[in-house]
Amino acid sequence: MKLILIITATTVVLAALIILTFYGVFRKVRCSILSQGGEFVIYEELVGDYEQAPVIYERIYDALLNTEHIKTRRNFATFYDNPQSVDTSHLRSDVGCILDEVDDATIALLSRKYKLKTLYKGPCVVAEFPMRSSLSVMFGLKVYPAMNRFMTREKLEGGAITEIYDVPNKRIIYRQEILK
């Protein structure tokens, strides 16, 4: 009986370690300073809990696909406030889809119904995390402390953080604007 219990416990622990490794939990987060951005996006402004973001980009994705017949492959969220210092009901973000290869006529049509803009382009602290499923967003939260340590070590002041959910490349890109 003891042997069965030990084998079961060992199997559960090994399975958990394999799953956590698959999701990148043990992967070291590497941060660097790169000039990035400039993507053209369709978005909605969100005031409130950042956890509402997936509902918004799903809604925009569905509208683009089913109504406008435009397929997007990358979603984004730009977070303007730190949830540790701003009340959840006042958190501000922009959430939506990145539009790749859209012509001027389509942009003119979309601008009548949706908010469009170009994401910040310039120096950013950048980190990546593997995207395996929706759980990757939760496990990817480990990127934030690594970015904060990097910013402190490099004596940088950060602005808004943009997360890009790059489905084709199976990664989440985290970009924090450098203010100083």
Backbone as CSV, one residue per row, in Angstrom:
resi,resn,N_x,N_y,N_z,CA_x,CA_y,CA_z,C_x,C_y,C_z
1,MET,0.821,-1.189,0.000,0.000,0.000,0.000,0.869,1.259,0.000
2,LYS,1.957,1.242,0.820,2.863,2.376,0.872,3.516,2.608,-0.492
3,LEU,3.862,1.540,-1.150,4.516,1.632,-2.457,3.592,2.285,-3.488
4,ILE,2.323,1.930,-3.478,1.350,2.523,-4.406,1.206,4.016,-4.127
5,LEU,1.169,4.389,-2.860,1.067,5.796,-2.478,2.304,6.573,-2.932
6,ILE,3.480,6.017,-2.756,4.727,6.678,-3.183,4.761,6.817,-4.699
7,ILE,4.381,5.787,-5.418,4.373,5.831,-6.885,3.362,6.878,-7.372
8,THR,2.191,6.911,-6.780,1.161,7.881,-7.161,1.638,9.313,-6.905
9,ALA,2.191,9.552,-5.715,2.679,10.886,-5.367,3.802,11.314,-6.302
10,THR,4.710,10.417,-6.595,5.822,10.712,-7.510,5.305,11.034,-8.904
11,THR,4.334,10.274,-9.369,3.746,10.508,-10.695,3.065,11.873,-10.762
12,VAL,2.338,12.231,-9.720,1.654,13.527,-9.680,2.676,14.668,-9.694
13,VAL,3.725,14.545,-8.897,4.755,15.591,-8.836,5.461,15.717,-10.188
14,LEU,5.825,14.605,-10.793,6.490,14.636,-12.104,5.580,15.237,-13.173
15,ALA,4.317,14.869,-13.154,3.362,15.429,-14.127,3.239,16.939,-13.942
16,ALA,3.166,17.389,-12.705,3.072,18.826,-12.435,4.327,19.549,-12.921
17,LEU,5.502,18.973,-12.683,6.752,19.582,-13.144,6.814,19.650,-14.668
18,ILE,6.353,18.612,-15.333,6.344,18.599,-16.804,5.400,19.678,-17.331
19,ILE,4.228,19.794,-16.751,3.250,20.804,-17.189,3.792,22.208,-16.950
20,LEU,4.354,22.452,-15.778,4.897,23.773,-15.466,6.072,24.122,-16.380
21,THR,6.894,23.139,-16.701,8.003,23.353,-17.637,7.465,23.684,-19.027
22,PHE,6.455,22.956,-19.467,5.826,23.204,-20.765,5.324,24.637,-20.859
23,TYR,4.753,25.165,-19.795,4.212,26.515,-19.771,5.277,27.591,-19.548
24,GLY,6.529,27.196,-19.352,7.614,28.160,-19.221,7.808,28.733,-17.836
25,VAL,7.212,28.113,-16.826,7.279,28.643,-15.466,8.724,28.706,-14.960
26,PHE,9.549,27.762,-15.377,10.929,27.728,-14.897,11.894,28.455,-15.827
27,ARG,11.381,29.003,-16.903,12.210,29.720,-17.872,12.634,31.064,-17.290
28,LYS,13.904,31.395,-17.481,14.421,32.691,-17.038,13.887,33.771,-17.978
29,VAL,13.408,34.852,-17.396,12.896,35.972,-18.179,14.075,36.870,-18.541
30,ARG,14.245,37.098,-19.835,15.315,37.965,-20.319,14.690,39.271,-20.813
31,CYS,15.194,40.363,-20.291,14.714,41.687,-20.687,15.803,42.385,-21.494
32,SER,15.378,43.190,-22.448,16.313,43.977,-23.227,15.645,45.293,-23.617
33,ILE,16.466,46.222,-24.043,15.957,47.508,-24.520,15.981,47.470,-26.040
34,LEU,14.816,47.632,-26.640,14.681,47.613,-28.091,13.749,48.729,-28.531
35,SER,13.926,49.178,-29.752,12.966,50.106,-30.327,11.909,49.260,-31.020
36,GLN,10.692,49.318,-30.523,9.603,48.513,-31.073,8.325,49.334,-31.102
37,GLY,7.310,48.750,-31.696,5.999,49.378,-31.721,5.613,49.811,-33.116
38,GLY,4.593,50.653,-33.168,4.123,51.183,-34.436,3.063,50.336,-35.114
39,GLU,2.552,49.313,-34.440,1.501,48.486,-35.026,0.202,49.274,-35.118
40,PHE,-0.537,49.033,-36.173,-1.836,49.675,-36.367,-2.887,48.774,-35.734
41,VAL,-3.740,49.346,-34.877,-4.662,48.535,-34.086,-6.085,49.067,-34.136
42,ILE,-7.006,48.156,-33.870,-8.409,48.476,-33.642,-8.658,48.132,-32.178
43,TYR,-9.321,49.015,-31.432,-9.359,48.803,-29.986,-10.594,49.424,-29.346
44,GLU,-10.764,49.072,-28.086,-11.728,49.717,-27.201,-10.994,50.155,-25.955
45,GLU,-11.433,51.269,-25.404,-10.887,51.721,-24.129,-11.611,50.979,-23.015
46,LEU,-10.860,50.570,-22.025,-11.425,49.866,-20.868,-11.051,50.635,-19.612
47,VAL,-12.040,50.899,-18.794,-11.804,51.439,-17.454,-12.394,50.420,-16.500
48,GLY,-11.524,49.845,-15.686,-11.963,48.803,-14.760,-10.964,47.671,-14.721
49,ASP,-11.404,46.569,-14.201,-10.555,45.407,-13.975,-9.892,44.926,-15.268
50,TYR,-8.576,44.793,-15.230,-7.827,44.319,-16.392,-8.259,42.917,-16.821
51,GLU,-8.853,42.170,-15.918,-9.302,40.810,-16.253,-10.420,40.804,-17.290
52,GLN,-11.007,41.973,-17.578,-12.043,42.066,-18.610,-11.456,42.093,-20.025
53,ALA,-10.145,42.280,-20.146,-9.497,42.440,-21.449,-9.803,41.305,-22.426
54,PRO,-9.724,40.028,-22.031,-10.001,38.959,-23.002,-11.395,39.038,-23.618
55,VAL,-12.373,39.459,-22.856,-13.733,39.584,-23.382,-13.765,40.627,-24.502
56,ILE,-13.020,41.706,-24.308,-13.025,42.785,-25.302,-12.312,42.363,-26.572
57,TYR,-11.110,41.777,-26.458,-10.447,41.436,-27.719,-11.130,40.279,-28.422
58,GLU,-11.825,39.428,-27.694,-12.631,38.387,-28.350,-13.796,39.025,-29.115
59,ARG,-14.431,40.022,-28.499,-15.548,40.706,-29.150,-15.076,41.412,-30.431
60,ILE,-13.936,42.094,-30.356,-13.408,42.795,-31.534,-12.991,41.785,-32.598
61,TYR,-12.326,40.718,-32.178,-11.911,39.674,-33.129,-13.127,39.108,-33.867
62,ASP,-14.168,38.777,-33.117,-15.381,38.216,-33.724,-16.041,39.207,-34.678
63,ALA,-16.096,40.476,-34.294,-16.695,41.494,-35.173,-15.886,41.646,-36.456
64,LEU,-14.570,41.668,-36.318,-13.732,41.795,-37.523,-13.907,40.587,-38.436
65,LEU,-13.920,39.405,-37.852,-14.016,38.187,-38.653,-15.399,38.023,-39.271
66,ASN,-16.440,38.167,-38.483,-17.796,37.861,-38.939,-18.496,39.009,-39.669
67,THR,-18.181,40.240,-39.309,-18.850,41.393,-39.927,-17.988,42.026,-41.021
68,GLU,-16.715,42.197,-40.722,-15.828,42.903,-41.660,-15.031,41.938,-42.552
69,HIS,-15.067,40.657,-42.220,-14.337,39.616,-42.964,-12.830,39.871,-42.980
70,ILE,-12.327,40.293,-41.826,-10.896,40.523,-41.632,-10.419,39.568,-40.550
71,LYS,-9.408,38.784,-40.875,-8.860,37.847,-39.893,-7.601,38.450,-39.274
72,THR,-7.591,38.516,-37.959,-6.410,39.003,-37.246,-5.774,37.826,-36.510
73,ARG,-4.479,37.936,-36.257,-3.758,36.852,-35.591,-3.093,37.278,-34.290
74,ARG,-3.144,38.576,-34.031,-2.490,39.075,-32.823,-3.427,40.024,-32.082
75,ASN,-3.560,39.811,-30.794,-4.331,40.686,-29.917,-3.351,41.496,-29.077
76,PHE,-3.851,42.545,-28.462,-2.979,43.335,-27.596,-3.803,43.948,-26.468
77,ALA,-3.089,44.347,-25.450,-3.664,45.154,-24.373,-2.570,46.095,-23.895
78,THR,-2.891,47.376,-23.816,-1.962,48.361,-23.255,-2.525,48.786,-21.912
79,PHE,-1.722,48.584,-20.881,-2.133,48.877,-19.510,-1.435,50.165,-19.049
80,TYR,-2.230,51.152,-18.661,-1.687,52.458,-18.299,-1.440,52.625,-16.808
81,ASP,-2.101,51.829,-15.981,-2.011,52.015,-14.536,-1.479,50.757,-13.858
82,ASN,-0.821,50.967,-12.728,-0.317,49.869,-11.917,-1.437,49.409,-10.980
83,PRO,-1.880,48.148,-11.109,-2.983,47.684,-10.261,-2.636,47.620,-8.771
84,GLN,-1.344,47.753,-8.443,-0.968,47.774,-7.032,-1.148,49.160,-6.407
85,SER,-1.289,50.190,-7.256,-1.421,51.538,-6.710,-2.696,52.266,-7.157
86,VAL,-3.466,51.652,-8.077,-4.696,52.269,-8.559,-5.857,51.319,-8.272
87,ASP,-6.938,51.862,-7.768,-8.126,51.055,-7.489,-8.581,50.346,-8.760
88,THR,-8.984,49.098,-8.644,-9.383,48.273,-9.785,-10.428,48.953,-10.661
89,SER,-11.359,49.652,-10.056,-12.423,50.285,-10.830,-11.928,51.467,-11.666
90,HIS,-10.699,51.934,-11.419,-10.149,53.086,-12.151,-9.005,52.714,-13.093
91,LEU,-8.685,51.434,-13.194,-7.594,51.012,-14.084,-7.954,51.329,-15.530
92,ARG,-6.992,51.866,-16.283,-7.229,52.241,-17.681,-6.396,51.371,-18.615
93,SER,-7.018,50.941,-19.696,-6.298,50.166,-20.694,-6.978,50.301,-22.053
94,ASP,-6.221,49.990,-23.094,-6.748,49.877,-24.448,-6.577,48.415,-24.846
95,VAL,-7.616,47.835,-25.415,-7.613,46.401,-25.712,-8.162,46.196,-27.115
96,GLY,-7.507,45.311,-27.879,-8.025,45.042,-29.214,-7.169,44.113,-30.024
97,CYS,-7.189,44.325,-31.327,-6.508,43.463,-32.283,-5.558,44.283,-33.137
98,ILE,-4.457,43.666,-33.517,-3.492,44.294,-34.412,-3.920,44.003,-35.845
99,LEU,-3.985,45.058,-36.647,-4.389,44.923,-38.043,-3.139,44.860,-38.919
100,ASP,-2.915,43.730,-39.534,-1.789,43.565,-40.451,-2.283,43.734,-41.884
101,GLU,-1.528,44.444,-42.683,-1.795,44.551,-44.116,-3.235,44.978,-44.432
102,VAL,-3.620,46.122,-43.923,-4.951,46.665,-44.202,-4.778,47.892,-45.091
103,ASP,-5.526,47.944,-46.183,-5.388,49.061,-47.126,-6.152,50.293,-46.643
104,ASP,-5.893,51.419,-47.301,-6.489,52.699,-46.902,-8.011,52.699,-46.971
105,ALA,-8.577,52.029,-47.972,-10.039,51.988,-48.102,-10.667,51.245,-46.921
106,THR,-10.039,50.148,-46.519,-10.538,49.378,-45.374,-10.410,50.198,-44.095
107,ILE,-9.301,50.895,-43.960,-9.103,51.739,-42.778,-10.192,52.809,-42.713
108,ALA,-10.512,53.410,-43.848,-11.559,54.436,-43.885,-12.900,53.857,-43.447
109,LEU,-13.222,52.649,-43.907,-14.481,52.006,-43.511,-14.482,51.657,-42.025
110,LEU,-13.390,51.087,-41.551,-13.309,50.688,-40.141,-13.374,51.900,-39.209
111,SER,-12.796,53.021,-39.653,-12.749,54.198,-38.779,-14.131,54.781,-38.509
112,ARG,-15.116,54.412,-39.300,-16.486,54.888,-39.069,-17.160,54.147,-37.911
113,LYS,-16.707,52.908,-37.654,-17.341,52.070,-36.637,-16.488,51.840,-35.391
114,TYR,-15.174,51.918,-35.552,-14.261,51.495,-34.480,-13.212,52.564,-34.191
115,LYS,-12.568,52.410,-33.054,-11.418,53.251,-32.723,-10.171,52.601,-33.322
116,LEU,-9.371,53.409,-33.988,-8.139,52.950,-34.612,-6.995,53.841,-34.144
117,LYS,-5.813,53.270,-34.034,-4.633,54.069,-33.700,-3.382,53.254,-33.980
118,THR,-2.255,53.929,-33.865,-0.956,53.282,-33.977,-0.372,53.188,-32.580
119,LEU,0.127,52.011,-32.211,0.738,51.834,-30.896,2.029,52.630,-30.787
120,TYR,2.376,52.988,-29.563,3.620,53.695,-29.264,4.785,53.012,-29.973
121,LYS,5.646,53.831,-30.571,6.851,53.308,-31.205,8.040,54.038,-30.620
122,GLY,8.992,53.277,-30.103,10.175,53.885,-29.525,10.871,52.908,-28.606
123,PRO,11.761,53.430,-27.765,12.513,52.540,-26.877,11.609,51.913,-25.817
124,CYS,11.757,50.612,-25.657,10.951,49.844,-24.704,11.829,48.803,-24.022
125,VAL,11.439,48.452,-22.818,11.979,47.248,-22.204,11.089,46.118,-22.700
126,VAL,11.714,45.095,-23.288,10.972,44.028,-23.944,11.334,42.683,-23.323
127,ALA,10.324,41.858,-23.119,10.506,40.478,-22.665,9.471,39.612,-23.378
128,GLU,9.773,38.329,-23.505,8.840,37.395,-24.141,8.580,36.222,-23.222
129,PHE,7.420,35.615,-23.436,7.041,34.426,-22.677,6.279,33.509,-23.628
130,PRO,6.496,32.190,-23.523,5.787,31.283,-24.442,4.284,31.300,-24.208
131,MET,3.526,31.198,-25.297,2.073,31.147,-25.198,1.617,29.761,-25.639
132,ARG,1.184,28.972,-24.689,0.733,27.606,-24.963,-0.788,27.490,-24.921
133,SER,-1.408,28.293,-24.060,-2.871,28.315,-23.915,-3.228,29.568,-23.121
134,SER,-4.479,29.683,-22.753,-4.897,30.857,-21.962,-4.211,30.881,-20.594
135,LEU,-3.762,29.740,-20.103,-3.032,29.709,-18.837,-1.695,30.435,-18.926
136,SER,-1.159,30.558,-20.128,0.127,31.239,-20.309,0.073,32.683,-19.831
137,VAL,-1.077,33.326,-19.971,-1.214,34.709,-19.515,-1.004,34.766,-18.003
138,MET,-1.570,33.822,-17.282,-1.408,33.784,-15.831,0.050,33.486,-15.457
139,PHE,0.635,32.459,-16.081,2.022,32.110,-15.775,2.974,33.218,-16.214
140,GLY,2.595,33.961,-17.243,3.429,35.044,-17.744,3.535,36.233,-16.817
141,LEU,2.721,36.268,-15.777,2.805,37.372,-14.822,4.185,37.453,-14.166
142,LYS,4.951,36.375,-14.247,6.304,36.392,-13.690,7.208,37.359,-14.448
143,VAL,6.787,37.790,-15.631,7.568,38.738,-16.423,7.625,40.100,-15.730
144,TYR,6.543,40.514,-15.085,6.481,41.851,-14.497,7.553,42.108,-13.435
145,PRO,7.759,41.225,-12.471,8.847,41.478,-11.510,10.220,41.523,-12.187
146,ALA,10.420,40.694,-13.209,11.699,40.704,-13.926,11.897,42.040,-14.643
147,MET,10.839,42.556,-15.258,10.939,43.855,-15.925,11.195,44.971,-14.910
148,ASN,10.536,44.895,-13.761,10.749,45.910,-12.718,12.193,45.892,-12.225
149,ARG,12.751,44.699,-12.022,14.155,44.600,-11.590,15.084,45.184,-12.655
150,PHE,14.804,44.876,-13.908,15.616,45.381,-15.010,15.547,46.908,-15.059
151,MET,14.347,47.460,-14.953,14.167,48.915,-14.991,14.931,49.582,-13.837
152,THR,14.869,48.994,-12.649,15.564,49.546,-11.493,17.073,49.481,-11.705
153,ARG,17.557,48.333,-12.136,18.995,48.141,-12.353,19.538,49.114,-13.406
154,GLU,18.764,49.363,-14.448,19.186,50.252,-15.533,18.823,51.725,-15.271
155,LYS,18.200,51.979,-14.103,17.782,53.335,-13.713,16.867,53.970,-14.763
156,LEU,15.854,53.212,-15.165,14.892,53.665,-16.163,13.547,53.939,-15.513
157,GLU,12.807,54.867,-16.095,11.439,55.125,-15.656,10.510,54.603,-16.739
158,GLY,9.564,53.778,-16.326,8.686,53.140,-17.300,7.319,53.765,-17.387
159,GLY,6.731,53.610,-18.552,5.369,54.076,-18.791,4.434,52.897,-18.965
160,ALA,3.533,53.037,-19.911,2.523,52.001,-20.156,3.183,50.694,-20.585
161,ILE,2.500,49.598,-20.274,2.964,48.267,-20.671,1.977,47.697,-21.673
162,THR,2.504,47.218,-22.786,1.682,46.571,-23.803,2.017,45.096,-23.846
163,GLU,0.977,44.281,-23.801,1.136,42.839,-23.990,0.593,42.513,-25.376
164,ILE,1.385,41.817,-26.171,0.953,41.392,-27.499,0.867,39.866,-27.480
165,TYR,-0.317,39.366,-27.781,-0.555,37.927,-27.790,-0.392,37.472,-29.241
166,ASP,0.821,37.022,-29.555,1.230,36.676,-30.914,0.940,35.191,-31.152
167,VAL,-0.276,34.910,-31.610,-0.735,33.527,-31.770,0.107,32.738,-32.773
168,PRO,0.398,33.272,-33.976,1.166,32.469,-34.936,2.546,32.060,-34.417
169,ASN,3.173,32.946,-33.644,4.515,32.655,-33.131,4.503,32.090,-31.717
170,LYS,3.314,31.833,-31.185,3.125,31.199,-29.880,3.940,31.874,-28.776
171,ARG,3.760,33.200,-28.680,4.485,33.951,-27.655,3.667,35.161,-27.223
172,ILE,3.978,35.620,-26.018,3.435,36.869,-25.512,4.620,37.824,-25.420
173,ILE,4.479,38.976,-26.035,5.532,39.987,-25.983,5.077,41.061,-24.996
174,TYR,5.943,41.370,-24.057,5.682,42.401,-23.056,6.596,43.583,-23.390
175,ARG,6.000,44.767,-23.535,6.775,45.972,-23.854,6.405,47.086,-22.898
176,GLN,7.398,47.616,-22.223,7.158,48.775,-21.360,7.864,49.981,-21.962
177,GLU,7.087,51.038,-22.185,7.646,52.270,-22.715,8.679,52.827,-21.742
178,ILE,9.779,53.332,-22.278,10.804,53.986,-21.457,10.563,55.489,-21.503
179,LEU,10.335,56.062,-20.329,10.092,57.499,-20.252,11.385,58.271,-20.065
180,LYS,12.305,57.739,-19.281,13.607,58.391,-19.027,14.681,57.345,-18.929
